[in-house]
Amino acid sequence: LCLVVPLLFTGRLGDRFGQRTLFRLGVVVFTGAALLAMLAPSLELLLLARGVQGVGAAILTPQTMSVINRVFPRERRGAALGAWGAVGSFASLVGPVLGGFVVGQFGWRGVFLVHLPVGVLAFILAGMWVPRLPTFARHIDPVSVVVSLLGMVSLVVAVQQGPGLGWPAWSLVLLLLGVLLIGLFIRLQATATRRGSEPLVPLEIF
């Protein structure tokens, strides 16, 4: 929920305030929450810290592809995106093995300790290597933000919880509500300019 739901909004924030700024902010939130998780004295605080980590990841993740698309020329963009995808694939294979080793040697808190030097390094290198790119979103439509958040929460909760619980009535209601809200969101994007705003997701990209 904390990672997937805000993605549309956080991606647009990068257009408004700069991808480098948002990436570094996301790294700070993610790494700070890792420290909180490592020191968590209770399960409740650990879950809260993990939720905050999800928000941090939602802030930084969209900025990576935006920077690649804007920094690399068209003829080199495919190779850059390929490298970006390869790192993610490699991490998904190595991560569980490395995580198991760290837990075996240092306990579960050690997993969050690993995040700290990586986060600090990412923050520093982003400041050194990622250029300040011109921003182009002048306004973010608050109605679109609220509708997208509510629609995505409804859909994600229904899809995550519904199958395991045998699709109770409330999950079907949430699923229908999510579909309706996403439909309304698309309508809001189509009429944003006429309403004197800017679309959160310009439909022209499709």
NORUR-V200126 format. One record per pair of residues at least 24 apart in sequence whose ideal C-beta (glycine too) atoms are under 7 Angstrom apart, sorted by the first residue. I is the first residue (numbers start at 1). J is the second residue. D is the distance in Angstrom with one decimal. If there is no record, write none. Layout:
I;J;D
I;J;D
This chain:
1;153;6.5
1;156;5.7
2;51;4.6
2;54;2.9
2;55;5.0
2;58;6.6
3;54;4.1
3;57;5.2
3;58;5.1
4;152;6.6
4;156;5.7
5;149;6.0
5;152;4.4
5;153;5.5
5;156;6.2
6;55;6.6
6;58;4.3
7;58;5.6
7;62;6.0
8;148;5.1
8;200;5.9
8;201;6.2
9;145;5.2
9;148;6.6
9;149;6.9
9;200;7.0
10;58;5.1
10;59;4.9
10;62;5.7
11;62;3.5
12;137;5.9
12;140;5.7
12;200;5.4
14;62;6.1
14;63;4.7
14;66;5.5
15;135;6.3
15;136;5.9
15;137;3.8
16;135;6.0
16;137;4.2
16;140;6.0
17;135;6.5
18;132;6.3
18;133;6.4
18;135;5.5
19;63;4.2
19;66;4.9
19;67;5.0
19;133;5.8
20;126;6.2
20;130;4.5
20;132;5.9
22;59;5.8
22;63;5.0
23;60;4.9
23;63;4.1
23;64;7.0
23;126;5.5
23;130;6.8
24;123;5.5
24;126;5.3
24;127;6.7
25;59;5.9
26;56;5.0
26;57;6.9
26;59;3.3
26;60;2.8
27;60;5.7
27;119;5.4
27;122;5.0
27;123;4.8
27;126;7.0
28;123;6.7
29;55;6.2
29;56;3.4
29;59;6.2
30;56;3.1
30;57;5.8
30;60;6.6
30;119;6.3
31;115;6.0
31;116;6.1
31;119;2.9
31;120;6.9
34;112;4.5
34;115;3.6
34;116;6.2
34;119;6.8
35;116;6.3
37;112;4.6
38;109;4.9
38;112;3.7
38;113;5.6
67;130;5.9
70;133;5.5
71;131;6.8
137;198;6.2
138;198;6.5
139;197;5.9
139;198;5.0
140;200;6.8
141;188;7.0
141;192;5.6
141;197;4.2
141;198;6.3
141;199;6.9
141;200;5.9
143;188;6.2
144;185;6.4
144;188;4.9
144;189;6.7
144;192;6.9
144;200;4.3
145;200;6.6
147;181;5.6
147;184;5.6
147;185;4.8
147;188;6.2
148;185;5.1
148;200;6.4
150;181;5.5
151;178;5.2
151;181;3.2
151;182;4.5
151;185;5.7
154;178;3.4
154;181;6.3
